[in-house]
Each structure stands twice: as C-alpha cells, then as structure tokens.
Amino acid sequence: YISLFALLWYLIVPRTSLFFRNDLEMPLSERLHVKDIVMVKGEAFKLYVVGINKKVSFSSTDFKVADVNIFGKVFAFRPGTTIIRAKYDDVTLKCRVRVIDLNKKKLTLKKGETFRVKVKGPKFIVKWKSSNKKVATVSWTGKVKGVSKGTTKIIAECSGKTLVCEVNVK
C-alpha cells in the first residue's frame, strides 16, 4: 500500500493544484494586496504593499502594456500582459497585469451585414450580448449582424470587466 500511495503521489499530485498551492499567506506578512489584475485599456489601478512601512520602488517589465508610477498607480496602455514589481530592501513582490480591449469601439453596418468583434489581449472566456436585439444581434463568438436601422451596444463581459462596442445599422 505504501508503494502504491508513493506511486500515485509521484504521478498525480505534481499535475494538480495541490502541488502549486503555496499562496497561503500569514495575516501580517509583506505582500501586494493583489497578485493578478485584469484591466481595460485606459484604466488605472492603485497597487500597494500590505504589512510594511518602508519605501517601495515599483517597476513594469513591459511599460508599453502597462506602466506604474512611484506611488504604485498602474496605467493600462495597450492589450497584453506584464509584471509589476515592487522592491524594498532585498525583497521583490510581483503582480501580473493583463490588459484587454476590443478591436472596434464603433461599428457601422448595413442591414444583413456581419462583422466579428474580438477581445484583444490575453485569452478569456467572453460572454456577448446586444442591448437591442431588434437592431443588431451577436453570436457567442462575437459575430455581429445588423438586423434593422438604429443604434445599439454590443457588450462583452470577460473576467469581471465590461467592454462596449457601439453599433449603428443603416
């Protein structure tokens, strides 16, 4: 039984979340208040370190995607992924930042015409909906179809963020 248990432990556990579970934190330990942020292009977010009273220097691994100022305010510039580092003494804390955006913010279609709206940036599961299905409909893949004249909004919800594309059907 012991060898069977050891074999299962060796083959199965390293490929499960139990193996990677090292995120248990002590209540007063030094850490960033978030480890993963999803942002929309143009959005800002305040990042801070919990549990210390020292000067912290912030930096970004890809300042074209998102940059951070000396106070820990993160600004999202374009779709992609970057890591924000907070350094003090010899300690480096990290936070992953993923920036998303739509390929079209405004769209003009003719009746019966279609266009595929996409979420740019890291891959997420996206839930699409139309605010007025009588004007334009949207499929689960983001394919927008003009139904009748008017204006509506196509809404993409992904990872707690809402992205909007304004559609005008002529």
OpenMM code with the backbone's topology and positions (N, CA, C; nanometers):
from openmm import Vec3, app, unit

residues = "TYR ILE SER LEU PHE ALA LEU LEU TRP TYR LEU ILE VAL PRO ARG THR SER LEU PHE PHE ARG ASN ASP LEU GLU MET PRO LEU SER GLU ARG LEU HIS VAL LYS ASP ILE VAL MET VAL LYS GLY GLU ALA PHE LYS LEU TYR VAL VAL GLY ILE ASN LYS LYS VAL SER PHE SER SER THR ASP PHE LYS VAL ALA ASP VAL ASN ILE PHE GLY LYS VAL PHE ALA PHE ARG PRO GLY THR THR ILE ILE ARG ALA LYS TYR ASP ASP VAL THR LEU LYS CYS ARG VAL ARG VAL ILE ASP LEU ASN LYS LYS LYS LEU THR LEU LYS LYS GLY GLU THR PHE ARG VAL LYS VAL LYS GLY PRO LYS PHE ILE VAL LYS TRP LYS SER SER ASN LYS LYS VAL ALA THR VAL SER TRP THR GLY LYS VAL LYS GLY VAL SER LYS GLY THR THR LYS ILE ILE ALA GLU CYS SER GLY LYS THR LEU VAL CYS GLU VAL ASN VAL LYS".split()
positions = [
    Vec3(0.0810, -0.1201, 0.0000),
    Vec3(0.0000, 0.0000, 0.0000),
    Vec3(0.0859, 0.1274, 0.0000),
    Vec3(0.1949, 0.1221, 0.0705),
    Vec3(0.2812, 0.2394, 0.0778),
    Vec3(0.3424, 0.2698, -0.0585),
    Vec3(0.3864, 0.1665, -0.1277),
    Vec3(0.4456, 0.1899, -0.2594),
    Vec3(0.3395, 0.2380, -0.3592),
    Vec3(0.2178, 0.1871, -0.3488),
    Vec3(0.1097, 0.2342, -0.4356),
    Vec3(0.0792, 0.3816, -0.4071),
    Vec3(0.0720, 0.4168, -0.2798),
    Vec3(0.0490, 0.5563, -0.2422),
    Vec3(0.1620, 0.6453, -0.2924),
    Vec3(0.2852, 0.6008, -0.2785),
    Vec3(0.4010, 0.6792, -0.3244),
    Vec3(0.3967, 0.6963, -0.4762),
    Vec3(0.3590, 0.5923, -0.5484),
    Vec3(0.3496, 0.5991, -0.6928),
    Vec3(0.2402, 0.6982, -0.7361),
    Vec3(0.1237, 0.6910, -0.6727),
    Vec3(0.0169, 0.7854, -0.7032),
    Vec3(0.0600, 0.9288, -0.6706),
    Vec3(0.1257, 0.9458, -0.5561),
    Vec3(0.1736, 1.0789, -0.5177),
    Vec3(0.2720, 1.1323, -0.6220),
    Vec3(0.3595, 1.0461, -0.6695),
    Vec3(0.4612, 1.0858, -0.7666),
    Vec3(0.4006, 1.1185, -0.9033),
    Vec3(0.2987, 1.0422, -0.9465),
    Vec3(0.2421, 1.0592, -1.0800),
    Vec3(0.1293, 1.1614, -1.0878),
    Vec3(0.0476, 1.1722, -0.9842),
    Vec3(-0.0730, 1.2535, -0.9937),
    Vec3(-0.0585, 1.3907, -0.9285),
    Vec3(-0.0108, 1.3982, -0.8082),
    Vec3(-0.0108, 1.5231, -0.7335),
    Vec3(0.0667, 1.6357, -0.8015),
    Vec3(0.1848, 1.6116, -0.8624),
    Vec3(0.2540, 1.7239, -0.9266),
    Vec3(0.1773, 1.7872, -1.0424),
    Vec3(0.0752, 1.7232, -1.0920),
    Vec3(-0.0019, 1.7775, -1.2037),
    Vec3(-0.1360, 1.8361, -1.1585),
    Vec3(-0.1521, 1.8548, -1.0288),
    Vec3(-0.2751, 1.9115, -0.9752),
    Vec3(-0.2455, 2.0430, -0.9043),
    Vec3(-0.3510, 2.1105, -0.8649),
    Vec3(-0.3333, 2.2389, -0.7960),
    Vec3(-0.2782, 2.2219, -0.6549),
    Vec3(-0.2848, 2.1020, -0.5993),
    Vec3(-0.2267, 2.0796, -0.4665),
    Vec3(-0.0766, 2.1034, -0.4670),
    Vec3(-0.0112, 2.0677, -0.5760),
    Vec3(0.1332, 2.0815, -0.5861),
    Vec3(0.1753, 2.2285, -0.5910),
    Vec3(0.0944, 2.3108, -0.6566),
    Vec3(0.1290, 2.4512, -0.6753),
    Vec3(0.0733, 2.5412, -0.5654),
    Vec3(0.0130, 2.4852, -0.4671),
    Vec3(-0.0504, 2.5658, -0.3627),
    Vec3(0.0533, 2.6153, -0.2635),
    Vec3(0.1063, 2.7309, -0.2914),
    Vec3(0.1994, 2.7938, -0.1982),
    Vec3(0.1560, 2.9366, -0.1695),
    Vec3(0.0290, 2.9648, -0.1919),
    Vec3(-0.0216, 3.1003, -0.1747),
    Vec3(-0.0837, 3.1240, -0.0377),
    Vec3(-0.0574, 3.0346, 0.0566),
    Vec3(-0.1081, 3.0558, 0.1906),
    Vec3(-0.0239, 3.1640, 0.2563),
    Vec3(-0.0892, 3.2715, 0.2967),
    Vec3(-0.0165, 3.3857, 0.3495),
    Vec3(-0.0534, 3.4094, 0.4940),
    Vec3(0.0439, 3.4525, 0.5684),
    Vec3(0.0195, 3.4905, 0.7065),
    Vec3(-0.0501, 3.6266, 0.7056),
    Vec3(-0.1342, 3.6540, 0.8030),
    Vec3(-0.2104, 3.7789, 0.8014),
    Vec3(-0.1244, 3.9051, 0.8017),
    Vec3(-0.0110, 3.9053, 0.8648),
    Vec3(0.0715, 4.0242, 0.8735),
    Vec3(0.1964, 4.0164, 0.7860),
    Vec3(0.1992, 3.9240, 0.6913),
    Vec3(0.3168, 3.9108, 0.6047),
    Vec3(0.3188, 4.0217, 0.5000),
    Vec3(0.4388, 4.0542, 0.4508),
    Vec3(0.4538, 4.1561, 0.3488),
    Vec3(0.4107, 4.0977, 0.2147),
    Vec3(0.3170, 4.1655, 0.1489),
    Vec3(0.2673, 4.1177, 0.0209),
    Vec3(0.1953, 4.2304, -0.0507),
    Vec3(0.1773, 4.2146, -0.1823),
    Vec3(0.0933, 4.3066, -0.2575),
    Vec3(-0.0523, 4.2712, -0.2292),
    Vec3(-0.1390, 4.3691, -0.2281),
    Vec3(-0.2781, 4.3403, -0.1924),
    Vec3(-0.3506, 4.2604, -0.3009),
    Vec3(-0.2971, 4.2563, -0.4231),
    Vec3(-0.3486, 4.1680, -0.5286),
    Vec3(-0.2304, 4.1072, -0.6032),
    Vec3(-0.2499, 3.9878, -0.6578),
    Vec3(-0.1438, 3.9218, -0.7341),
    Vec3(-0.1720, 3.9198, -0.8838),
    Vec3(-0.2969, 3.9453, -0.9209),
    Vec3(-0.3366, 3.9382, -1.0616),
    Vec3(-0.4439, 4.0439, -1.0874),
    Vec3(-0.4211, 4.1285, -1.1885),
    Vec3(-0.5164, 4.2343, -1.2214),
    Vec3(-0.5540, 4.2208, -1.3685),
    Vec3(-0.6826, 4.2326, -1.3981),
    Vec3(-0.7302, 4.2426, -1.5355),
    Vec3(-0.7794, 4.3852, -1.5529),
    Vec3(-0.7263, 4.4552, -1.6536),
    Vec3(-0.7602, 4.5954, -1.6756),
    Vec3(-0.8048, 4.6171, -1.8195),
    Vec3(-0.8850, 4.7205, -1.8387),
    Vec3(-0.9262, 4.7626, -1.9721),
    Vec3(-0.8324, 4.8751, -2.0135),
    Vec3(-0.7997, 4.8806, -2.1420),
    Vec3(-0.7117, 4.9861, -2.1933),
    Vec3(-0.7628, 5.1225, -2.1487),
    Vec3(-0.6725, 5.2049, -2.0916),
    Vec3(-0.7090, 5.3371, -2.0440),
    Vec3(-0.7455, 5.3425, -1.8967),
    Vec3(-0.7552, 5.2294, -1.8319),
    Vec3(-0.7941, 5.2221, -1.6922),
    Vec3(-0.6723, 5.2407, -1.6010),
    Vec3(-0.6954, 5.2839, -1.4773),
    Vec3(-0.5897, 5.2978, -1.3777),
    Vec3(-0.6281, 5.2184, -1.2533),
    Vec3(-0.5267, 5.1707, -1.1800),
    Vec3(-0.5491, 5.0885, -1.0614),
    Vec3(-0.4390, 5.1172, -0.9602),
    Vec3(-0.4741, 5.1340, -0.8331),
    Vec3(-0.3769, 5.1618, -0.7282),
    Vec3(-0.3314, 5.0309, -0.6655),
    Vec3(-0.2022, 5.0067, -0.6715),
    Vec3(-0.1401, 4.8862, -0.6177),
    Vec3(-0.0601, 4.9245, -0.4946),
    Vec3(-0.0760, 4.8500, -0.3867),
    Vec3(0.0001, 4.8828, -0.2678),
    Vec3(0.0462, 4.7570, -0.1956),
    Vec3(0.1478, 4.7754, -0.1112),
    Vec3(0.2076, 4.6662, -0.0356),
    Vec3(0.1488, 4.6669, 0.1044),
    Vec3(0.1072, 4.5488, 0.1500),
    Vec3(0.0475, 4.5322, 0.2820),
    Vec3(0.1550, 4.4798, 0.3769),
    Vec3(0.1592, 4.5321, 0.4970),
    Vec3(0.2438, 4.4753, 0.6014),
    Vec3(0.3801, 4.5394, 0.6175),
    Vec3(0.4098, 4.6491, 0.5489),
    Vec3(0.5384, 4.7155, 0.5683),
    Vec3(0.5185, 4.8663, 0.5802),
    Vec3(0.6168, 4.9291, 0.6361),
    Vec3(0.6175, 5.0749, 0.6438),
    Vec3(0.7542, 5.1224, 0.5955),
    Vec3(0.7854, 5.0906, 0.4706),
    Vec3(0.9132, 5.1260, 0.4099),
    Vec3(0.8884, 5.1820, 0.2711),
    Vec3(0.9903, 5.2462, 0.2184),
    Vec3(0.9815, 5.2991, 0.0821),
    Vec3(0.9888, 5.1828, -0.0170),
    Vec3(0.8962, 5.1819, -0.1104),
    Vec3(0.8876, 5.0758, -0.2110),
    Vec3(0.9070, 5.1384, -0.3483),
    Vec3(0.9866, 5.0729, -0.4330),
    Vec3(1.0017, 5.1203, -0.5711),
    Vec3(0.9293, 5.0231, -0.6633),
    Vec3(0.8480, 5.0782, -0.7525),
    Vec3(0.7682, 4.9982, -0.8448),
    Vec3(0.8287, 5.0050, -0.9841),
    Vec3(0.8147, 4.8950, -1.0604),
    Vec3(0.8601, 4.8931, -1.1993),
    Vec3(0.7747, 4.7948, -1.2789),
    Vec3(0.7750, 4.8125, -1.4115),
    Vec3(0.6984, 4.7272, -1.5010),
    Vec3(0.7941, 4.6561, -1.5963),
    Vec3(0.7655, 4.5291, -1.6285),
    Vec3(0.8504, 4.4558, -1.7225),
    Vec3(0.8210, 4.4960, -1.8667),
    Vec3(0.7017, 4.5470, -1.8945),
    Vec3(0.6668, 4.5947, -2.0290),
    Vec3(0.5849, 4.7224, -2.0147),
    Vec3(0.6533, 4.8361, -2.0160),
    Vec3(0.5859, 4.9638, -1.9942),
    Vec3(0.4963, 5.0041, -2.1107),
    Vec3(0.5045, 4.9352, -2.2260),
    Vec3(0.4144, 4.9644, -2.3368),
    Vec3(0.2743, 4.9085, -2.3103),
    Vec3(0.2668, 4.8000, -2.2348),
    Vec3(0.1380, 4.7396, -2.2000),
    Vec3(0.0765, 4.8124, -2.0807),
    Vec3(0.1515, 4.8209, -1.9715),
    Vec3(0.1063, 4.8910, -1.8510),
    Vec3(0.2283, 4.9420, -1.7775),
    Vec3(0.2166, 5.0618, -1.7257),
    Vec3(0.3268, 5.1213, -1.6507),
    Vec3(0.2767, 5.1570, -1.5116),
    Vec3(0.3714, 5.1812, -1.4223),
    Vec3(0.3382, 5.2120, -1.2845),
    Vec3(0.4208, 5.3331, -1.2412),
    Vec3(0.3584, 5.4220, -1.1648),
    Vec3(0.4321, 5.5383, -1.1175),
    Vec3(0.4948, 5.5086, -0.9809),
    Vec3(0.5609, 5.6074, -0.9228),
    Vec3(0.6329, 5.5843, -0.7975),
    Vec3(0.5397, 5.5599, -0.6795),
    Vec3(0.4128, 5.5940, -0.6945),
    Vec3(0.3152, 5.5739, -0.5879),
    Vec3(0.2392, 5.4414, -0.6008),
    Vec3(0.2669, 5.3623, -0.7044),
    Vec3(0.2015, 5.2335, -0.7234),
    Vec3(0.0751, 5.2386, -0.8059),
    Vec3(0.0509, 5.3475, -0.8761),
    Vec3(-0.0678, 5.3565, -0.9617),
    Vec3(-0.0337, 5.2981, -1.0980),
    Vec3(-0.1079, 5.1953, -1.1368),
    Vec3(-0.0847, 5.1228, -1.2622),
    Vec3(-0.1760, 5.1808, -1.3694),
    Vec3(-0.1189, 5.2088, -1.4873),
    Vec3(-0.1932, 5.2624, -1.6005),
    Vec3(-0.1860, 5.1627, -1.7156),
    Vec3(-0.3023, 5.1241, -1.7711),
    Vec3(-0.3096, 5.0291, -1.8821),
    Vec3(-0.3050, 5.1052, -2.0142),
    Vec3(-0.2085, 5.0707, -2.1010),
    Vec3(-0.1916, 5.1417, -2.2277),
    Vec3(-0.2380, 5.0635, -2.3491),
    Vec3(-0.2048, 4.9342, -2.3566),
    Vec3(-0.2451, 4.8549, -2.4726),
    Vec3(-0.2598, 4.7089, -2.4323),
    Vec3(-0.3332, 4.6295, -2.5113),
    Vec3(-0.3569, 4.4896, -2.4745),
    Vec3(-0.2277, 4.4092, -2.4638),
    Vec3(-0.2240, 4.3231, -2.3651),
    Vec3(-0.1092, 4.2369, -2.3429),
    Vec3(-0.0965, 4.2016, -2.1958),
    Vec3(0.0195, 4.1443, -2.1611),
    Vec3(0.0467, 4.1028, -2.0243),
    Vec3(0.1808, 4.1578, -1.9797),
    Vec3(0.1890, 4.2012, -1.8570),
    Vec3(0.3142, 4.2486, -1.7993),
    Vec3(0.3168, 4.2136, -1.6507),
    Vec3(0.4331, 4.2262, -1.5926),
    Vec3(0.4512, 4.2019, -1.4497),
    Vec3(0.4929, 4.3336, -1.3849),
    Vec3(0.4263, 4.3695, -1.2761),
    Vec3(0.4638, 4.4865, -1.1964),
    Vec3(0.5429, 4.4345, -1.0769),
    Vec3(0.6606, 4.4914, -1.0566),
    Vec3(0.7462, 4.4520, -0.9444),
    Vec3(0.7476, 4.5622, -0.8400),
    Vec3(0.7383, 4.5230, -0.7142),
    Vec3(0.7531, 4.6149, -0.6014),
    Vec3(0.8758, 4.5696, -0.5236),
    Vec3(0.9762, 4.6574, -0.5129),
    Vec3(1.1015, 4.6206, -0.4457),
    Vec3(1.1228, 4.7070, -0.3225),
    Vec3(1.1667, 4.6415, -0.2164),
    Vec3(1.2138, 4.7099, -0.0972),
    Vec3(1.3179, 4.6188, -0.0327),
    Vec3(1.4221, 4.6765, 0.0255),
    Vec3(1.5354, 4.6019, 0.0798),
    Vec3(1.5833, 4.5013, -0.0256),
    Vec3(1.5832, 4.3720, 0.0066),
    Vec3(1.6210, 4.2683, -0.0896),
    Vec3(1.5001, 4.1857, -0.1332),
    Vec3(1.3819, 4.2369, -0.1094),
    Vec3(1.2584, 4.1640, -0.1371),
    Vec3(1.1932, 4.2193, -0.2640),
    Vec3(1.1482, 4.1270, -0.3518),
    Vec3(1.0751, 4.1653, -0.4729),
    Vec3(0.9396, 4.0964, -0.4712),
    Vec3(0.8345, 4.1757, -0.4803),
    Vec3(0.6977, 4.1246, -0.4885),
    Vec3(0.6473, 4.1472, -0.6296),
    Vec3(0.5658, 4.0545, -0.6804),
    Vec3(0.5203, 4.0627, -0.8195),
    Vec3(0.3689, 4.0572, -0.8302),
    Vec3(0.3177, 4.1261, -0.9321),
    Vec3(0.1754, 4.1254, -0.9645),
    Vec3(0.1613, 4.1179, -1.1159),
    Vec3(0.0817, 4.0222, -1.1644),
    Vec3(0.0582, 4.0102, -1.3081),
    Vec3(-0.0548, 4.1048, -1.3487),
    Vec3(-0.0328, 4.1787, -1.4574),
    Vec3(-0.1330, 4.2703, -1.5103),
    Vec3(-0.1669, 4.2271, -1.6527),
    Vec3(-0.2961, 4.2027, -1.6776),
    Vec3(-0.3425, 4.1656, -1.8107),
    Vec3(-0.4368, 4.2748, -1.8601),
    Vec3(-0.4042, 4.3312, -1.9762),
    Vec3(-0.4825, 4.4412, -2.0322),
    Vec3(-0.5606, 4.3899, -2.1531),
    Vec3(-0.6908, 4.4237, -2.1582),
    Vec3(-0.7771, 4.3803, -2.2687),
    Vec3(-0.8427, 4.5016, -2.3339),
    Vec3(-0.8887, 4.4826, -2.4569),
    Vec3(-0.9577, 4.5873, -2.5318),
    Vec3(-1.0329, 4.5220, -2.6471),
    Vec3(-1.1257, 4.5948, -2.7080),
    Vec3(-1.1969, 4.5452, -2.8259),
    Vec3(-1.1272, 4.5925, -2.9525),
    Vec3(-1.1405, 4.5135, -3.0616),
    Vec3(-1.0804, 4.5550, -3.1887),
    Vec3(-1.1584, 4.6690, -3.2531),
    Vec3(-1.2847, 4.6920, -3.2160),
    Vec3(-1.3666, 4.8028, -3.2663),
    Vec3(-1.4483, 4.8612, -3.1518),
    Vec3(-1.4444, 4.9932, -3.1382),
    Vec3(-1.5271, 5.0623, -3.0378),
    Vec3(-1.6570, 5.1127, -3.1001),
    Vec3(-1.6510, 5.1500, -3.2292),
    Vec3(-1.7688, 5.1943, -3.3031),
    Vec3(-1.7731, 5.1192, -3.4341),
    Vec3(-1.8923, 5.0798, -3.4721),
    Vec3(-1.9089, 4.9956, -3.5899),
    Vec3(-2.0333, 5.0396, -3.6655),
    Vec3(-2.0208, 5.0518, -3.7981),
    Vec3(-2.1348, 5.0847, -3.8833),
    Vec3(-2.1575, 4.9675, -3.9782),
    Vec3(-2.2794, 4.9160, -3.9764),
    Vec3(-2.3166, 4.8021, -4.0602),
    Vec3(-2.4398, 4.8366, -4.1429),
    Vec3(-2.4539, 4.7652, -4.2533),
    Vec3(-2.5778, 4.7718, -4.3307),
    Vec3(-2.6667, 4.6573, -4.2832),
    Vec3(-2.7930, 4.6653, -4.3153),
    Vec3(-2.8869, 4.5598, -4.2774),
    Vec3(-2.8437, 4.4283, -4.3415),
    Vec3(-2.8268, 4.3233, -4.2598),
    Vec3(-2.7842, 4.1918, -4.3074),
    Vec3(-2.6337, 4.1720, -4.3090),
    Vec3(-2.5566, 4.2771, -4.2943),
    Vec3(-2.4100, 4.2679, -4.2941),
    Vec3(-2.3608, 4.2185, -4.1578),
    Vec3(-2.2446, 4.1501, -4.1595),
    Vec3(-2.1875, 4.0975, -4.0350),
    Vec3(-2.0441, 4.1461, -4.0174),
    Vec3(-2.0007, 4.1456, -3.8926),
    Vec3(-1.8623, 4.1795, -3.8572),
    Vec3(-1.8304, 4.1103, -3.7259),
    Vec3(-1.7088, 4.0579, -3.7149),
    Vec3(-1.6682, 3.9883, -3.5918),
    Vec3(-1.5916, 4.0827, -3.5005),
    Vec3(-1.6474, 4.1078, -3.3848),
    Vec3(-1.5822, 4.1885, -3.2821),
    Vec3(-1.5013, 4.0940, -3.1944),
    Vec3(-1.3756, 4.1307, -3.1676),
    Vec3(-1.2866, 4.0440, -3.0897),
    Vec3(-1.2315, 4.1186, -2.9694),
    Vec3(-1.1996, 4.0423, -2.8659),
    Vec3(-1.1310, 4.0977, -2.7493),
    Vec3(-0.9821, 4.0798, -2.7736),
    Vec3(-0.9097, 4.1927, -2.7752),
    Vec3(-0.7651, 4.1883, -2.7943),
    Vec3(-0.6985, 4.1740, -2.6585),
    Vec3(-0.5884, 4.1004, -2.6566),
    Vec3(-0.5146, 4.0797, -2.5322),
    Vec3(-0.5150, 3.9334, -2.4946),
    Vec3(-0.4879, 3.9037, -2.3686),
    Vec3(-0.4871, 3.7646, -2.3226),
    Vec3(-0.6220, 3.6978, -2.3431),
    Vec3(-0.6207, 3.5677, -2.3570),
    Vec3(-0.7432, 3.4924, -2.3854),
    Vec3(-0.8264, 3.4746, -2.2590),
    Vec3(-0.9539, 3.5071, -2.2708),
    Vec3(-1.0522, 3.4890, -2.1647),
    Vec3(-1.1790, 3.4329, -2.2248),
    Vec3(-1.2639, 3.3778, -2.1409),
    Vec3(-1.3972, 3.3378, -2.1852),
    Vec3(-1.4814, 3.4653, -2.1881),
    Vec3(-1.5439, 3.4916, -2.3021),
    Vec3(-1.6188, 3.6161, -2.3209),
    Vec3(-1.7668, 3.5844, -2.3364),
    Vec3(-1.8493, 3.6623, -2.2671),
    Vec3(-1.9947, 3.6497, -2.2798),
    Vec3(-2.0437, 3.7727, -2.3556),
    Vec3(-2.1056, 3.7488, -2.4712),
    Vec3(-2.1501, 3.8574, -2.5588),
    Vec3(-2.2999, 3.8778, -2.5441),
    Vec3(-2.3435, 4.0049, -2.5537),
    Vec3(-2.4875, 4.0327, -2.5592),
    Vec3(-2.5119, 4.1654, -2.6292),
    Vec3(-2.6320, 4.1795, -2.6822),
    Vec3(-2.6729, 4.3008, -2.7508),
    Vec3(-2.7760, 4.3725, -2.6633),
    Vec3(-2.7632, 4.5057, -2.6536),
    Vec3(-2.8597, 4.5795, -2.5722),
    Vec3(-2.9945, 4.5933, -2.6432),
    Vec3(-2.9958, 4.5798, -2.7764),
    Vec3(-3.1207, 4.5850, -2.8521),
    Vec3(-3.1119, 4.4842, -2.9667),
    Vec3(-3.1706, 4.3672, -2.9479),
    Vec3(-3.1617, 4.2603, -3.0477),
    Vec3(-3.2422, 4.2902, -3.1742),
    Vec3(-3.3303, 4.3896, -3.1699),
    Vec3(-3.4063, 4.4271, -3.2885),
    Vec3(-3.3199, 4.5053, -3.3868),
    Vec3(-3.2118, 4.5657, -3.3382),
    Vec3(-3.1215, 4.6430, -3.4241),
    Vec3(-3.0043, 4.5570, -3.4704),
    Vec3(-2.9381, 4.4879, -3.3767),
    Vec3(-2.8248, 4.4016, -3.4108),
    Vec3(-2.8172, 4.2863, -3.3122),
    Vec3(-2.7765, 4.1710, -3.3646),
    Vec3(-2.7583, 4.0533, -3.2792),
    Vec3(-2.6107, 4.0188, -3.2751),
    Vec3(-2.5734, 3.9420, -3.1746),
    Vec3(-2.4348, 3.8994, -3.1611),
    Vec3(-2.4335, 3.7518, -3.1213),
    Vec3(-2.3433, 3.6750, -3.1835),
    Vec3(-2.3323, 3.5325, -3.1523),
    Vec3(-2.2361, 3.5128, -3.0354),
    Vec3(-2.2226, 3.3898, -2.9914),
    Vec3(-2.1333, 3.3598, -2.8792),
    Vec3(-1.9861, 3.3772, -2.9171),
    Vec3(-1.9565, 3.3886, -3.0466),
    Vec3(-1.8183, 3.4106, -3.0911),
    Vec3(-1.7882, 3.5574, -3.1170),
    Vec3(-1.8888, 3.6455, -3.1025),
    Vec3(-1.8682, 3.7883, -3.1240),
    Vec3(-1.9056, 3.8364, -3.2625),
    Vec3(-1.9729, 3.7536, -3.3414),
    Vec3(-2.0143, 3.7916, -3.4758),
    Vec3(-2.1417, 3.8751, -3.4678),
    Vec3(-2.1292, 4.0035, -3.5078),
    Vec3(-2.2399, 4.0987, -3.5002),
    Vec3(-2.3096, 4.1032, -3.6358),
    Vec3(-2.4442, 4.0994, -3.6330),
    Vec3(-2.5224, 4.1043, -3.7565),
    Vec3(-2.6249, 4.2158, -3.7453),
    Vec3(-2.6264, 4.3042, -3.8448),
    Vec3(-2.7236, 4.4124, -3.8497),
    Vec3(-2.8604, 4.3591, -3.8866),
    Vec3(-2.9628, 4.3923, -3.8089),
    Vec3(-3.0979, 4.3421, -3.8317),
    Vec3(-3.1872, 4.4511, -3.8914),
    Vec3(-3.1902, 4.5677, -3.8272),
    Vec3(-3.2718, 4.6782, -3.8780),
    Vec3(-3.2070, 4.8112, -3.8395),
    Vec3(-3.2541, 4.9213, -3.8988),
    Vec3(-3.1938, 5.0526, -3.8747),
    Vec3(-3.2022, 5.0904, -3.7273),
    Vec3(-3.0956, 5.1547, -3.6824),
    Vec3(-3.0932, 5.2013, -3.5442),
    Vec3(-2.9537, 5.1910, -3.4843),
    Vec3(-2.9461, 5.2193, -3.3559),
    Vec3(-2.8201, 5.2140, -3.2836),
    Vec3(-2.8352, 5.1253, -3.1615),
    Vec3(-2.7347, 5.0449, -3.1338),
    Vec3(-2.7349, 4.9575, -3.0164),
    Vec3(-2.5925, 4.9419, -2.9653),
    Vec3(-2.5809, 4.8759, -2.8530),
    Vec3(-2.4496, 4.8489, -2.7956),
    Vec3(-2.4288, 4.6992, -2.7866),
    Vec3(-2.3099, 4.6555, -2.8276),
    Vec3(-2.2694, 4.5168, -2.8117),
    Vec3(-2.1791, 4.5129, -2.6889),
    Vec3(-2.2156, 4.4292, -2.5941),
    Vec3(-2.1454, 4.4250, -2.4661),
    Vec3(-2.0707, 4.2936, -2.4529),
    Vec3(-1.9404, 4.3040, -2.4216),
    Vec3(-1.8573, 4.1869, -2.3967),
    Vec3(-1.8196, 4.1867, -2.2496),
    Vec3(-1.8542, 4.0786, -2.1797),
    Vec3(-1.8174, 4.0657, -2.0387),
    Vec3(-1.7136, 3.9560, -2.0266),
    Vec3(-1.5976, 3.9937, -1.9725),
    Vec3(-1.4947, 3.8921, -1.9519),
    Vec3(-1.4119, 3.9254, -1.8285),
    Vec3(-1.3962, 3.8280, -1.7435),
    Vec3(-1.3151, 3.8383, -1.6224),
    Vec3(-1.3537, 3.9587, -1.5363),
    Vec3(-1.4841, 3.9853, -1.5243),
    Vec3(-1.5306, 4.0928, -1.4398),
    Vec3(-1.5256, 4.2303, -1.5033),
    Vec3(-1.4826, 4.2398, -1.6271),
    Vec3(-1.4743, 4.3674, -1.6977),
    Vec3(-1.5800, 4.3720, -1.8068),
    Vec3(-1.6272, 4.4928, -1.8379),
    Vec3(-1.7272, 4.5121, -1.9426),
    Vec3(-1.6689, 4.6000, -2.0519),
    Vec3(-1.6741, 4.5494, -2.1750),
    Vec3(-1.6278, 4.6231, -2.2922),
    Vec3(-1.7492, 4.6492, -2.3814),
    Vec3(-1.7559, 4.7705, -2.4371),
    Vec3(-1.8746, 4.8089, -2.5149),
    Vec3(-1.8338, 4.8541, -2.6548),
    Vec3(-1.9069, 4.8049, -2.7557),
    Vec3(-1.8918, 4.8482, -2.8946),
    Vec3(-2.0259, 4.9064, -2.9384),
    Vec3(-2.0237, 5.0316, -2.9846),
    Vec3(-2.1462, 5.0965, -3.0309),
    Vec3(-2.1672, 5.0613, -3.1777),
    Vec3(-2.2840, 5.0075, -3.2086),
    Vec3(-2.3152, 4.9630, -3.3438),
    Vec3(-2.4263, 5.0495, -3.4022),
    Vec3(-2.4022, 5.1010, -3.5236),
    Vec3(-2.5006, 5.1803, -3.5957),
    Vec3(-2.5368, 5.1020, -3.7212),
    Vec3(-2.6637, 5.0659, -3.7353),
    Vec3(-2.7108, 4.9921, -3.8527),
    Vec3(-2.7865, 5.0877, -3.9429),
    Vec3(-2.7440, 5.0936, -4.0705),
    Vec3(-2.8076, 5.1835, -4.1678),
    Vec3(-2.9015, 5.1089, -4.2576),
] * unit.nanometer
topology = app.Topology()
chain = topology.addChain("A")
for resn in residues:
    res = topology.addResidue(resn, chain)
    for name in ("N", "CA", "C"):
        topology.addAtom(name, app.Element.getBySymbol(name[0]), res)
